[in-house]
Amino acid sequence: MTHDDLTATTSADDRAVRRRSLVATGVWTLPVVAMATAAPSAAASLSRAVCPSIAEAYQWGRLDNGNGTQGPSGFEEEDGVVFFRQGSDNAKWFLGVDLDVTLGAYMAVTTGTTYTFAFRAGGNTARGIPSVARGPQSVRFEIEGAVVSPVYSTDTSQISGVQLSKEFSWGDYSFEWVAKTTGAVNVRWHFTVPGKRSSQRLGFDDIRVTMPVITCS
């Protein structure tokens, strides 16, 4: 968990899901996602898969492995943008004992279809804390347990991957995945906070992400 109150920056054409009220975070189940049903013509429906929508907070459920301690870990809203913030710290003192937080949903896919996931994300490091006392965090996107995105890291010197912002400013990201099956698949964000390296560790970095907007081809 970081210790700064920093204001996020957003753009007018932000594609993130927008809400006027705080989203409740008390539901911990993995609901089946209702698919978009805008009906194309009969001929088009035979050749083009219906593109799923998993951009709403209520479609997702949170789980963790029990290694967390203080810090927020749930949906929040700021300046009209709804996002998931993972700010829980790792309570464990041993390297290799990670805090794993997953945010999962289901989506229907059609074999051979390319799905592009677009989202916004930002990191926040605990400023004013020596590096030996600060812990990084990373997040990746998984489908049926397989990693399908880059690893997004708050500190690539400790966790290699794509460097996220350090002041919670938003960045735009996307990745593609080609379905090899037809039916419902499990998708999830997987946040990892490594175990503490020393008794001096005071805090961990935070990550926030919007739920992805999906396009199909």
GIDA-V116537 format. One record per residue. N is the residue number from 1. RES is the residue in one letter. SS is DSSP state (H for helix, E for strand, - for the rest). PSI is psi in whole degrees, -180 to 180 (999 if undefined). Layout:
BEGIN
n: [N N]
res: [RES RES]
ss: [SS SS]
psi: [PSI PSI]
END
This chain:
BEGIN
n: [1 2 3 4 5 6 7 8 9 10 11 12 13 14 15 16 17 18 19 20 21 22 23 24 25 26 27 28 29 30 31 32 33 34 35 36 37 38 39 40 41 42 43 44 45 46 47 48 49 50 51 52 53 54 55 56 57 58 59 60 61 62 63 64 65 66 67 68 69 70 71 72 73 74 75 76 77 78 79 80 81 82 83 84 85 86 87 88 89 90 91 92 93 94 95 96 97 98 99 100 101 102 103 104 105 106 107 108 109 110 111 112 113 114 115 116 117 118 119 120 121 122 123 124 125 126 127 128 129 130 131 132 133 134 135 136 137 138 139 140 141 142 143 144 145 146 147 148 149 150 151 152 153 154 155 156 157 158 159 160 161 162 163 164 165 166 167 168 169 170 171 172 173 174 175 176 177 178 179 180 181 182 183 184 185 186 187 188 189 190 191 192 193 194 195 196 197 198 199 200 201 202 203 204 205 206 207 208 209 210 211 212 213 214 215 216 217]
res: [M T H D D L T A T T S A D D R A V R R R S L V A T G V W T L P V V A M A T A A P S A A A S L S R A V C P S I A E A Y Q W G R L D N G N G T Q G P S G F E E E D G V V F F R Q G S D N A K W F L G V D L D V T L G A Y M A V T T G T T Y T F A F R A G G N T A R G I P S V A R G P Q S V R F E I E G A V V S P V Y S T D T S Q I S G V Q L S K E F S W G D Y S F E W V A K T T G A V N V R W H F T V P G K R S S Q R L G F D D I R V T M P V I T C S]
ss: [- - - - - - - - - - - - - - - - - E - - - - - - - - - - - - - - - - - - - - - - - H H H H H H - - - - - - - - - H H H - E E E E - - - E - - - - E E E E E E - - E E E E E E - - - E - - - - - - - - E E E E E E E E E E E - - - - E E E E E E E E E E E - - - - - - H H H E E - - E E E E E E - - E E - - - - E E - - - - - - - - E E - - - E - - - E E E E E E E E - - - - E E E E E E E E E E E - - - - - - - - - E E - E E E E - - - E E E E -]
psi: [134 170 24 142 97 143 130 151 139 162 158 -29 23 126 3 155 133 139 153 -12 157 138 130 146 20 -4 122 11 171 92 152 132 132 130 152 137 25 117 119 -177 161 -40 -42 -35 -22 -24 -14 128 146 129 127 160 122 35 -5 141 -36 -15 -6 150 143 141 156 170 11 5 7 162 -151 151 151 147 84 -176 141 167 135 127 36 -1 127 132 166 127 125 102 7 141 163 125 -11 152 7 136 140 -11 92 156 120 124 127 146 109 158 -179 148 148 135 162 130 138 -9 138 125 125 123 118 134 174 148 158 149 167 119 153 95 149 3 130 149 -34 -22 -1 137 142 178 153 162 147 165 133 145 122 38 -8 137 126 1 169 165 126 122 147 -14 97 -9 -18 -36 110 151 -151 125 124 165 160 3 28 15 145 141 149 132 157 159 163 154 135 124 136 11 168 131 -168 133 151 129 149 147 137 106 137 127 111 158 158 140 -27 167 -9 -11 126 -27 166 157 160 156 142 144 148 159 143 145 130 135 154 150 999]
END
